Each structure stands twice: as structure tokens, then as C-alpha cells.
Amino acid sequence: MLVDGFAAEAFGTNCYVVATAPGEQCVVVDPGIGVVDRLEELLAKHRLQPAAVLLTHGHLDHVFSVTPVCGARGIPAYVHPADREMLADPAKGLSMDYRALFGGRLEYAEPDDVVPMMDGTVLSLIGLEIAVDHAPGHTGGSVLFRLPGAQDEEICFSGDVLFAGSIGRTDLPGGSMDSMLTSLREKVLPLADDTVVLPGHGPATTIGRERATNPYLRELGSEAPSRGL
């Protein structure tokens, strides 16, 4: 298993590549703003050929480069249908402040091949089985990607659902704190403690570490009813 990545200069969005080994096909997760050159360098370093792009959600800082990355190779982009409209019109996911910042100057087109993925979908790509968990809250179409890691642990690409020590904001269009708490309770807390979490921003962590230290998960964990004797 090969997992590598880097943070984009804009918004610090993490872009990842995943492959079974160097010199193989790979999937690209969340190609954000201004990442094309660095992504090409990373692909060349590991001699990788992208076969698909996976999107944890539709916000601009995670999908900005999806069309050039897909178009250069004729590969599909996978996204949850609830966030599909943001691939064609990223302003739909922006706050009023960010809309004013960009000033309506965004010229954007979604990739030619967009594949919808639903909760419970298992993507069979590049020799890997990648499970998709719909986890709305940050956006309506936010998902987690889970796959086996190299040391028998699971890897979870959490997008902007879960960060080290925090969670994604829920005040942007399509966000909902109630949905986020449900996603954390039903999709995140059941994961094994040794699950490695690779978030959309910031450093990697584990579910066990977040269960013990993340205030949002700790509060949810404390709500669990006692099982008795």
C-alpha cells in the first residue's frame, strides 16, 4: 500500500494519492486549488498513473483541480450526488464572504465523466476495495472513504468531517450541525481505535486518539447509555 500527499497552498487542503505499490495505477483524493504541478511531481516520484479522482465533498478547495486532472487523462471523478451541483457551480458551496472575494469570476466546468456514489458503495478500483460512507453535515454530500491499510489497520479519508482535535464547520450552504452529529455518532464512532484518519486539512490522527481527546467525539461518547452488568 502506498499513500502519499501534500497540503495545497490555498486553504491547506490535503491532496492524497493511493496505490497498491509504486509504479502502479492510483486514485487521487481531493485535488484542490493550485495542486496540478505538485501532483504531477508526486505522481512522477512514485511512477503512478491516475485511474480515478475521489472527492470527499464538493467544496471549491477540494475540487478546484478535478477537471484538469481528469481531463488530462480521460478518467472519472467520483462524488456523492448531493454535492454534484458544486462541480459545475462551486459558488453554491461558498459563504457570502467568499462569493464576494471571488467576485463571480469563477469560470468552471465539471469533468466529462462524473460517477455518483452512494452510502455503502464499495468502489473496486486499482486492486483496492474502497468503502464509501455518506456522512453529511459539513455538506450534504460529504463522504468518508475507508480501505485496508498496510499494517492490518483501516485507513479513513475523512475529508472535512473529522480533523485532529475538531470537526468541519457546518455554517456553509448545505451544512447542518444536527446531520454532522448524526454522522459522527453513526459513521465515525463505530470505527476501530486503530483506524488511521487522513483528514482534508491538518495532520493525520487515529480514531482512538480522537475518541479520547476530540471534544465533539468525547461529548457524543458520553451520551451512550450504560449497558449495565
PyRosetta script that sets phi, psi and omega in degrees:
from pyrosetta import init, pose_from_sequence

init()
pose = pose_from_sequence("MLVDGFAAEAFGTNCYVVATAPGEQCVVVDPGIGVVDRLEELLAKHRLQPAAVLLTHGHLDHVFSVTPVCGARGIPAYVHPADREMLADPAKGLSMDYRALFGGRLEYAEPDDVVPMMDGTVLSLIGLEIAVDHAPGHTGGSVLFRLPGAQDEEICFSGDVLFAGSIGRTDLPGGSMDSMLTSLREKVLPLADDTVVLPGHGPATTIGRERATNPYLRELGSEAPSRGL")
pose.set_psi(1, 132.3)
pose.set_omega(1, 177.0)
pose.set_phi(2, -122.3)
pose.set_psi(2, 122.5)
pose.set_omega(2, 174.3)
pose.set_phi(3, -131.3)
pose.set_psi(3, 123.4)
pose.set_omega(3, 179.1)
pose.set_phi(4, -143.7)
pose.set_psi(4, 164.7)
pose.set_omega(4, -179.7)
pose.set_phi(5, -177.1)
pose.set_psi(5, -175.7)
pose.set_omega(5, -179.0)
pose.set_phi(6, -159.6)
pose.set_psi(6, 162.3)
pose.set_omega(6, 177.7)
pose.set_phi(7, -96.1)
pose.set_psi(7, 129.5)
pose.set_omega(7, 176.4)
pose.set_phi(8, -64.2)
pose.set_psi(8, 150.4)
pose.set_omega(8, 178.3)
pose.set_phi(9, -65.7)
pose.set_psi(9, -33.7)
pose.set_omega(9, 178.6)
pose.set_phi(10, -87.4)
pose.set_psi(10, 119.6)
pose.set_omega(10, 175.9)
pose.set_phi(11, 67.5)
pose.set_psi(11, 2.3)
pose.set_omega(11, 178.1)
pose.set_phi(12, 61.7)
pose.set_psi(12, 29.4)
pose.set_omega(12, -178.2)
pose.set_phi(13, -72.8)
pose.set_psi(13, 129.6)
pose.set_omega(13, 179.9)
pose.set_phi(14, -78.7)
pose.set_psi(14, 126.7)
pose.set_omega(14, 173.2)
pose.set_phi(15, -110.6)
pose.set_psi(15, 130.7)
pose.set_omega(15, -175.7)
pose.set_phi(16, -121.4)
pose.set_psi(16, 155.3)
pose.set_omega(16, 166.0)
pose.set_phi(17, -123.3)
pose.set_psi(17, 144.3)
pose.set_omega(17, -178.7)
pose.set_phi(18, -134.0)
pose.set_psi(18, 131.8)
pose.set_omega(18, 178.7)
pose.set_phi(19, -148.6)
pose.set_psi(19, 163.8)
pose.set_omega(19, 176.0)
pose.set_phi(20, -73.8)
pose.set_psi(20, -26.9)
pose.set_omega(20, -178.8)
pose.set_phi(21, -171.0)
pose.set_psi(21, 163.1)
pose.set_omega(21, 172.6)
pose.set_phi(22, -58.8)
pose.set_psi(22, 148.7)
pose.set_omega(22, 178.5)
pose.set_phi(23, 80.6)
pose.set_psi(23, 8.7)
pose.set_omega(23, -177.8)
pose.set_phi(24, -112.4)
pose.set_psi(24, -178.0)
pose.set_omega(24, 170.6)
pose.set_phi(25, -72.6)
pose.set_psi(25, 159.2)
pose.set_omega(25, -179.6)
pose.set_phi(26, -143.2)
pose.set_psi(26, 167.4)
pose.set_omega(26, 166.9)
pose.set_phi(27, -112.0)
pose.set_psi(27, 147.5)
pose.set_omega(27, 177.6)
pose.set_phi(28, -108.3)
pose.set_psi(28, 130.1)
pose.set_omega(28, -179.9)
pose.set_phi(29, -109.4)
pose.set_psi(29, 120.8)
pose.set_omega(29, 171.4)
pose.set_phi(30, 58.5)
pose.set_psi(30, 68.1)
pose.set_omega(30, 173.9)
pose.set_phi(31, -77.8)
pose.set_psi(31, 104.6)
pose.set_omega(31, -172.7)
pose.set_phi(32, -89.1)
pose.set_psi(32, -145.4)
pose.set_omega(32, -172.0)
pose.set_phi(33, -80.9)
pose.set_psi(33, 125.7)
pose.set_omega(33, 173.6)
pose.set_phi(34, 68.4)
pose.set_psi(34, 31.3)
pose.set_omega(34, -174.7)
pose.set_phi(35, -102.3)
pose.set_psi(35, -5.4)
pose.set_omega(35, -168.7)
pose.set_phi(36, -58.5)
pose.set_psi(36, -47.4)
pose.set_omega(36, -177.3)
pose.set_phi(37, -65.4)
pose.set_psi(37, -44.8)
pose.set_omega(37, -179.9)
pose.set_phi(38, -67.4)
pose.set_psi(38, -34.8)
pose.set_omega(38, 176.5)
pose.set_phi(39, -64.1)
pose.set_psi(39, -42.6)
pose.set_omega(39, 178.3)
pose.set_phi(40, -60.6)
pose.set_psi(40, -40.1)
pose.set_omega(40, 178.0)
pose.set_phi(41, -63.8)
pose.set_psi(41, -41.3)
pose.set_omega(41, 179.9)
pose.set_phi(42, -66.5)
pose.set_psi(42, -41.4)
pose.set_omega(42, 178.1)
pose.set_phi(43, -63.3)
pose.set_psi(43, -42.4)
pose.set_omega(43, 179.1)
pose.set_phi(44, -65.6)
pose.set_psi(44, -39.1)
pose.set_omega(44, 179.6)
pose.set_phi(45, -56.5)
pose.set_psi(45, -43.0)
pose.set_omega(45, -176.9)
pose.set_phi(46, -100.4)
pose.set_psi(46, 2.7)
pose.set_omega(46, 179.4)
pose.set_phi(47, 57.8)
pose.set_psi(47, 49.1)
pose.set_omega(47, -175.0)
pose.set_phi(48, -104.4)
pose.set_psi(48, 149.6)
pose.set_omega(48, 176.3)
pose.set_phi(49, -122.1)
pose.set_psi(49, 112.1)
pose.set_omega(49, -179.2)
pose.set_phi(50, -61.8)
pose.set_psi(50, 137.9)
pose.set_omega(50, 177.0)
pose.set_phi(51, -112.1)
pose.set_psi(51, -18.6)
pose.set_omega(51, -179.3)
pose.set_phi(52, -167.9)
pose.set_psi(52, 159.3)
pose.set_omega(52, 172.3)
pose.set_phi(53, -114.8)
pose.set_psi(53, 131.3)
pose.set_omega(53, 177.4)
pose.set_phi(54, -110.1)
pose.set_psi(54, 132.4)
pose.set_omega(54, -177.1)
pose.set_phi(55, -115.0)
pose.set_psi(55, 122.2)
pose.set_omega(55, 178.3)
pose.set_phi(56, -71.1)
pose.set_psi(56, -26.4)
pose.set_omega(56, 174.4)
pose.set_phi(57, -170.2)
pose.set_psi(57, -179.7)
pose.set_omega(57, -168.6)
pose.set_phi(58, -98.3)
pose.set_psi(58, 7.6)
pose.set_omega(58, -178.1)
pose.set_phi(59, -66.0)
pose.set_psi(59, 147.9)
pose.set_omega(59, -173.6)
pose.set_phi(60, -53.1)
pose.set_psi(60, -39.6)
pose.set_omega(60, -175.7)
pose.set_phi(61, -72.8)
pose.set_psi(61, -7.2)
pose.set_omega(61, 177.3)
pose.set_phi(62, -109.4)
pose.set_psi(62, -18.8)
pose.set_omega(62, -172.9)
pose.set_phi(63, -121.5)
pose.set_psi(63, 1.0)
pose.set_omega(63, -170.3)
pose.set_phi(64, -54.9)
pose.set_psi(64, -38.6)
pose.set_omega(64, -176.0)
pose.set_phi(65, -99.0)
pose.set_psi(65, 11.0)
pose.set_omega(65, -176.0)
pose.set_phi(66, -63.2)
pose.set_psi(66, -40.4)
pose.set_omega(66, -177.2)
pose.set_phi(67, -67.5)
pose.set_psi(67, -47.6)
pose.set_omega(67, 176.1)
pose.set_phi(68, -64.2)
pose.set_psi(68, -36.8)
pose.set_omega(68, 179.5)
pose.set_phi(69, -65.7)
pose.set_psi(69, -45.1)
pose.set_omega(69, 179.3)
pose.set_phi(70, -70.5)
pose.set_psi(70, -43.3)
pose.set_omega(70, -175.1)
pose.set_phi(71, -66.1)
pose.set_psi(71, -32.2)
pose.set_omega(71, -178.9)
pose.set_phi(72, -68.3)
pose.set_psi(72, -19.3)
pose.set_omega(72, -174.4)
pose.set_phi(73, -126.5)
pose.set_psi(73, -3.2)
pose.set_omega(73, -178.5)
pose.set_phi(74, 64.6)
pose.set_psi(74, 42.2)
pose.set_omega(74, -177.6)
pose.set_phi(75, -113.9)
pose.set_psi(75, 158.4)
pose.set_omega(75, -177.4)
pose.set_phi(76, -84.2)
pose.set_psi(76, 159.9)
pose.set_omega(76, 170.4)
pose.set_phi(77, -113.9)
pose.set_psi(77, 133.4)
pose.set_omega(77, 179.8)
pose.set_phi(78, -104.6)
pose.set_psi(78, 130.1)
pose.set_omega(78, -179.4)
pose.set_phi(79, -150.4)
pose.set_psi(79, 151.2)
pose.set_omega(79, 174.8)
pose.set_phi(80, -70.9)
pose.set_psi(80, 140.3)
pose.set_omega(80, -176.4)
pose.set_phi(81, -56.4)
pose.set_psi(81, -29.7)
pose.set_omega(81, -178.2)
pose.set_phi(82, -65.9)
pose.set_psi(82, -20.6)
pose.set_omega(82, 179.0)
pose.set_phi(83, -109.0)
pose.set_psi(83, 5.5)
pose.set_omega(83, -176.3)
pose.set_phi(84, -58.7)
pose.set_psi(84, -39.6)
pose.set_omega(84, -174.8)
pose.set_phi(85, -63.3)
pose.set_psi(85, -24.5)
pose.set_omega(85, -179.6)
pose.set_phi(86, -74.9)
pose.set_psi(86, -16.0)
pose.set_omega(86, 174.8)
pose.set_phi(87, -70.3)
pose.set_psi(87, -33.5)
pose.set_omega(87, 179.5)
pose.set_phi(88, -89.9)
pose.set_psi(88, -28.2)
pose.set_omega(88, -178.0)
pose.set_phi(89, -141.7)
pose.set_psi(89, 83.0)
pose.set_omega(89, -175.1)
pose.set_phi(90, -62.6)
pose.set_psi(90, -18.9)
pose.set_omega(90, 179.5)
pose.set_phi(91, -62.9)
pose.set_psi(91, -22.2)
pose.set_omega(91, -179.1)
pose.set_phi(92, -65.6)
pose.set_psi(92, -19.2)
pose.set_omega(92, 178.8)
pose.set_phi(93, -102.0)
pose.set_psi(93, 4.2)
pose.set_omega(93, -175.5)
pose.set_phi(94, -95.4)
pose.set_psi(94, 150.3)
pose.set_omega(94, 170.6)
pose.set_phi(95, -72.0)
pose.set_psi(95, 167.9)
pose.set_omega(95, 178.6)
pose.set_phi(96, -61.6)
pose.set_psi(96, -36.0)
pose.set_omega(96, 179.7)
pose.set_phi(97, -62.9)
pose.set_psi(97, -44.8)
pose.set_omega(97, -178.7)
pose.set_phi(98, -71.6)
pose.set_psi(98, -33.1)
pose.set_omega(98, 175.4)
pose.set_phi(99, -61.4)
pose.set_psi(99, -41.2)
pose.set_omega(99, 178.5)
pose.set_phi(100, -66.7)
pose.set_psi(100, -36.8)
pose.set_omega(100, -179.9)
pose.set_phi(101, -62.8)
pose.set_psi(101, -45.6)
pose.set_omega(101, -179.7)
pose.set_phi(102, -79.1)
pose.set_psi(102, -19.5)
pose.set_omega(102, 171.3)
pose.set_phi(103, 61.6)
pose.set_psi(103, 29.1)
pose.set_omega(103, 179.1)
pose.set_phi(104, 69.6)
pose.set_psi(104, 17.9)
pose.set_omega(104, -175.2)
pose.set_phi(105, -91.3)
pose.set_psi(105, 3.7)
pose.set_omega(105, -177.6)
pose.set_phi(106, -73.6)
pose.set_psi(106, 119.1)
pose.set_omega(106, 172.0)
pose.set_phi(107, -108.1)
pose.set_psi(107, 117.3)
pose.set_omega(107, -166.8)
pose.set_phi(108, -145.4)
pose.set_psi(108, 148.2)
pose.set_omega(108, 175.4)
pose.set_phi(109, -143.2)
pose.set_psi(109, 138.0)
pose.set_omega(109, 179.8)
pose.set_phi(110, -74.2)
pose.set_psi(110, 160.5)
pose.set_omega(110, 178.8)
pose.set_phi(111, -60.3)
pose.set_psi(111, 158.1)
pose.set_omega(111, 179.3)
pose.set_phi(112, -66.4)
pose.set_psi(112, -32.2)
pose.set_omega(112, -175.6)
pose.set_phi(113, -121.8)
pose.set_psi(113, 101.3)
pose.set_omega(113, 179.2)
pose.set_phi(114, -113.6)
pose.set_psi(114, 125.2)
pose.set_omega(114, -176.1)
pose.set_phi(115, -111.0)
pose.set_psi(115, 123.6)
pose.set_omega(115, 178.0)
pose.set_phi(116, -76.8)
pose.set_psi(116, 148.7)
pose.set_omega(116, 175.8)
pose.set_phi(117, -135.8)
pose.set_psi(117, 140.1)
pose.set_omega(117, -174.7)
pose.set_phi(118, -113.5)
pose.set_psi(118, 169.2)
pose.set_omega(118, 176.0)
pose.set_phi(119, -58.0)
pose.set_psi(119, 130.0)
pose.set_omega(119, 179.9)
pose.set_phi(120, 89.4)
pose.set_psi(120, -6.7)
pose.set_omega(120, 176.1)
pose.set_phi(121, -62.4)
pose.set_psi(121, 140.5)
pose.set_omega(121, 170.9)
pose.set_phi(122, -116.5)
pose.set_psi(122, 115.3)
pose.set_omega(122, -178.8)
pose.set_phi(123, -87.3)
pose.set_psi(123, 120.7)
pose.set_omega(123, 175.8)
pose.set_phi(124, -95.7)
pose.set_psi(124, 97.6)
pose.set_omega(124, -174.7)
pose.set_phi(125, -134.4)
pose.set_psi(125, 139.5)
pose.set_omega(125, 173.2)
pose.set_phi(126, 47.6)
pose.set_psi(126, 33.1)
pose.set_omega(126, -179.6)
pose.set_phi(127, 82.9)
pose.set_psi(127, 10.9)
pose.set_omega(127, 179.8)
pose.set_phi(128, -120.2)
pose.set_psi(128, 151.7)
pose.set_omega(128, 172.6)
pose.set_phi(129, -108.1)
pose.set_psi(129, 111.2)
pose.set_omega(129, -173.9)
pose.set_phi(130, -111.2)
pose.set_psi(130, 114.5)
pose.set_omega(130, -178.9)
pose.set_phi(131, -83.9)
pose.set_psi(131, 140.9)
pose.set_omega(131, -179.2)
pose.set_phi(132, -113.3)
pose.set_psi(132, 123.2)
pose.set_omega(132, 175.2)
pose.set_phi(133, -114.7)
pose.set_psi(133, 117.1)
pose.set_omega(133, 175.5)
pose.set_phi(134, -70.4)
pose.set_psi(134, 123.3)
pose.set_omega(134, -175.5)
pose.set_phi(135, -135.8)
pose.set_psi(135, 69.3)
pose.set_omega(135, -176.8)
pose.set_phi(136, -66.7)
pose.set_psi(136, 162.4)
pose.set_omega(136, 179.7)
pose.set_phi(137, 145.8)
pose.set_psi(137, -56.9)
pose.set_omega(137, 172.8)
pose.set_phi(138, -69.7)
pose.set_psi(138, -46.4)
pose.set_omega(138, 166.7)
pose.set_phi(139, -136.9)
pose.set_psi(139, 169.9)
pose.set_omega(139, 179.3)
pose.set_phi(140, -68.6)
pose.set_psi(140, -23.2)
pose.set_omega(140, -176.7)
pose.set_phi(141, -114.2)
pose.set_psi(141, 20.9)
pose.set_omega(141, 178.5)
pose.set_phi(142, -64.1)
pose.set_psi(142, 141.6)
pose.set_omega(142, 178.3)
pose.set_phi(143, -135.5)
pose.set_psi(143, 160.7)
pose.set_omega(143, 166.8)
pose.set_phi(144, -106.4)
pose.set_psi(144, 143.2)
pose.set_omega(144, 171.4)
pose.set_phi(145, -110.9)
pose.set_psi(145, 126.6)
pose.set_omega(145, -179.5)
pose.set_phi(146, -123.0)
pose.set_psi(146, 138.7)
pose.set_omega(146, 177.7)
pose.set_phi(147, -154.8)
pose.set_psi(147, 158.0)
pose.set_omega(147, 179.9)
pose.set_phi(148, -65.6)
pose.set_psi(148, 140.3)
pose.set_omega(148, 177.4)
pose.set_phi(149, -94.3)
pose.set_psi(149, -172.7)
pose.set_omega(149, -174.9)
pose.set_phi(150, -81.9)
pose.set_psi(150, -19.9)
pose.set_omega(150, -176.1)
pose.set_phi(151, -114.2)
pose.set_psi(151, 33.4)
pose.set_omega(151, 179.2)
pose.set_phi(152, 71.4)
pose.set_psi(152, -0.6)
pose.set_omega(152, 174.8)
pose.set_phi(153, -88.6)
pose.set_psi(153, 169.0)
pose.set_omega(153, 176.4)
pose.set_phi(154, -97.9)
pose.set_psi(154, 147.8)
pose.set_omega(154, 173.5)
pose.set_phi(155, -108.3)
pose.set_psi(155, 135.4)
pose.set_omega(155, 178.5)
pose.set_phi(156, -125.5)
pose.set_psi(156, 116.5)
pose.set_omega(156, 170.7)
pose.set_phi(157, -85.5)
pose.set_psi(157, 109.6)
pose.set_omega(157, -168.7)
pose.set_phi(158, -96.8)
pose.set_psi(158, -2.6)
pose.set_omega(158, -179.2)
pose.set_phi(159, 55.7)
pose.set_psi(159, -133.9)
pose.set_omega(159, 178.6)
pose.set_phi(160, -105.3)
pose.set_psi(160, 25.0)
pose.set_omega(160, 173.1)
pose.set_phi(161, -80.1)
pose.set_psi(161, -50.3)
pose.set_omega(161, -175.4)
pose.set_phi(162, -132.4)
pose.set_psi(162, 131.8)
pose.set_omega(162, 174.0)
pose.set_phi(163, -117.9)
pose.set_psi(163, 169.0)
pose.set_omega(163, 170.8)
pose.set_phi(164, -66.3)
pose.set_psi(164, 109.6)
pose.set_omega(164, 177.6)
pose.set_phi(165, 85.9)
pose.set_psi(165, 0.1)
pose.set_omega(165, -176.6)
pose.set_phi(166, -159.0)
pose.set_psi(166, -171.7)
pose.set_omega(166, 176.7)
pose.set_phi(167, -136.5)
pose.set_psi(167, 170.1)
pose.set_omega(167, 179.0)
pose.set_phi(168, -71.7)
pose.set_psi(168, 152.7)
pose.set_omega(168, 178.2)
pose.set_phi(169, -67.9)
pose.set_psi(169, 153.8)
pose.set_omega(169, -176.7)
pose.set_phi(170, -124.2)
pose.set_psi(170, 13.7)
pose.set_omega(170, -174.6)
pose.set_phi(171, -99.4)
pose.set_psi(171, 6.2)
pose.set_omega(171, 177.2)
pose.set_phi(172, -90.9)
pose.set_psi(172, 165.6)
pose.set_omega(172, 179.8)
pose.set_phi(173, -53.6)
pose.set_psi(173, 130.9)
pose.set_omega(173, -178.6)
pose.set_phi(174, 87.9)
pose.set_psi(174, -6.2)
pose.set_omega(174, 179.8)
pose.set_phi(175, -83.4)
pose.set_psi(175, 156.5)
pose.set_omega(175, 179.9)
pose.set_phi(176, -158.7)
pose.set_psi(176, 120.4)
pose.set_omega(176, 177.6)
pose.set_phi(177, -65.5)
pose.set_psi(177, -38.2)
pose.set_omega(177, 178.2)
pose.set_phi(178, -60.5)
pose.set_psi(178, -44.2)
pose.set_omega(178, 178.2)
pose.set_phi(179, -66.1)
pose.set_psi(179, -38.6)
pose.set_omega(179, 179.1)
pose.set_phi(180, -61.5)
pose.set_psi(180, -45.1)
pose.set_omega(180, -179.5)
pose.set_phi(181, -64.3)
pose.set_psi(181, -37.9)
pose.set_omega(181, 175.9)
pose.set_phi(182, -63.9)
pose.set_psi(182, -42.6)
pose.set_omega(182, 178.8)
pose.set_phi(183, -63.4)
pose.set_psi(183, -42.7)
pose.set_omega(183, 178.6)
pose.set_phi(184, -63.5)
pose.set_psi(184, -41.2)
pose.set_omega(184, -178.3)
pose.set_phi(185, -69.9)
pose.set_psi(185, -42.4)
pose.set_omega(185, -171.0)
pose.set_phi(186, -96.2)
pose.set_psi(186, -23.9)
pose.set_omega(186, -175.9)
pose.set_phi(187, -111.1)
pose.set_psi(187, -32.8)
pose.set_omega(187, -174.5)
pose.set_phi(188, -95.2)
pose.set_psi(188, -52.8)
pose.set_omega(188, -176.1)
pose.set_phi(189, -58.4)
pose.set_psi(189, -33.2)
pose.set_omega(189, 178.9)
pose.set_phi(190, -70.7)
pose.set_psi(190, -11.3)
pose.set_omega(190, -178.6)
pose.set_phi(191, -69.4)
pose.set_psi(191, 150.9)
pose.set_omega(191, -178.6)
pose.set_phi(192, -65.3)
pose.set_psi(192, 149.7)
pose.set_omega(192, -177.5)
pose.set_phi(193, -59.8)
pose.set_psi(193, -32.1)
pose.set_omega(193, -177.6)
pose.set_phi(194, -84.9)
pose.set_psi(194, 5.4)
pose.set_omega(194, 175.4)
pose.set_phi(195, -62.1)
pose.set_psi(195, 125.9)
pose.set_omega(195, 177.8)
pose.set_phi(196, -84.8)
pose.set_psi(196, 124.2)
pose.set_omega(196, -178.4)
pose.set_phi(197, -102.1)
pose.set_psi(197, 121.8)
pose.set_omega(197, 175.6)
pose.set_phi(198, -111.1)
pose.set_psi(198, 100.6)
pose.set_omega(198, -171.1)
pose.set_phi(199, -85.1)
pose.set_psi(199, 172.0)
pose.set_omega(199, 179.4)
pose.set_phi(200, -73.7)
pose.set_psi(200, -19.7)
pose.set_omega(200, 177.0)
pose.set_phi(201, -145.8)
pose.set_psi(201, 144.2)
pose.set_omega(201, 174.9)
pose.set_phi(202, 84.3)
pose.set_psi(202, -174.5)
pose.set_omega(202, -172.6)
pose.set_phi(203, -78.0)
pose.set_psi(203, 163.5)
pose.set_omega(203, 174.3)
pose.set_phi(204, -68.7)
pose.set_psi(204, 158.6)
pose.set_omega(204, 177.5)
pose.set_phi(205, -151.4)
pose.set_psi(205, -169.7)
pose.set_omega(205, 174.5)
pose.set_phi(206, -130.5)
pose.set_psi(206, 158.8)
pose.set_omega(206, 177.3)
pose.set_phi(207, -62.5)
pose.set_psi(207, -39.7)
pose.set_omega(207, 179.1)
pose.set_phi(208, -60.3)
pose.set_psi(208, -43.0)
pose.set_omega(208, 179.2)
pose.set_phi(209, -64.4)
pose.set_psi(209, -42.8)
pose.set_omega(209, -179.8)
pose.set_phi(210, -70.0)
pose.set_psi(210, -36.5)
pose.set_omega(210, 178.2)
pose.set_phi(211, -60.4)
pose.set_psi(211, -34.6)
pose.set_omega(211, -176.8)
pose.set_phi(212, -86.8)
pose.set_psi(212, -27.5)
pose.set_omega(212, -169.9)
pose.set_phi(213, -123.9)
pose.set_psi(213, -23.2)
pose.set_omega(213, -177.8)
pose.set_phi(214, -73.6)
pose.set_psi(214, 119.9)
pose.set_omega(214, -174.3)
pose.set_phi(215, -60.0)
pose.set_psi(215, -31.5)
pose.set_omega(215, -179.3)
pose.set_phi(216, -71.0)
pose.set_psi(216, -43.0)
pose.set_omega(216, 178.9)
pose.set_phi(217, -72.5)
pose.set_psi(217, -36.3)
pose.set_omega(217, 178.2)
pose.set_phi(218, -62.4)
pose.set_psi(218, -41.7)
pose.set_omega(218, 179.8)
pose.set_phi(219, -65.2)
pose.set_psi(219, -42.5)
pose.set_omega(219, 178.4)
pose.set_phi(220, -65.9)
pose.set_psi(220, -39.6)
pose.set_omega(220, 178.8)
pose.set_phi(221, -63.1)
pose.set_psi(221, -34.2)
pose.set_omega(221, -179.1)
pose.set_phi(222, -71.9)
pose.set_psi(222, -15.8)
pose.set_omega(222, 178.9)
pose.set_phi(223, -80.5)
pose.set_psi(223, -12.6)
pose.set_omega(223, -176.8)
pose.set_phi(224, -63.6)
pose.set_psi(224, 131.6)
pose.set_omega(224, -179.7)
pose.set_phi(225, -68.5)
pose.set_psi(225, 149.4)
pose.set_omega(225, 177.3)
pose.set_phi(226, -67.0)
pose.set_psi(226, 140.5)
pose.set_omega(226, 178.1)
pose.set_phi(227, -86.1)
pose.set_psi(227, -6.0)
pose.set_omega(227, -179.9)
pose.set_phi(228, 75.3)
pose.set_psi(228, -164.4)
pose.set_omega(228, -178.9)
pose.set_phi(229, -89.3)
pose.dump_pdb("model.pdb")
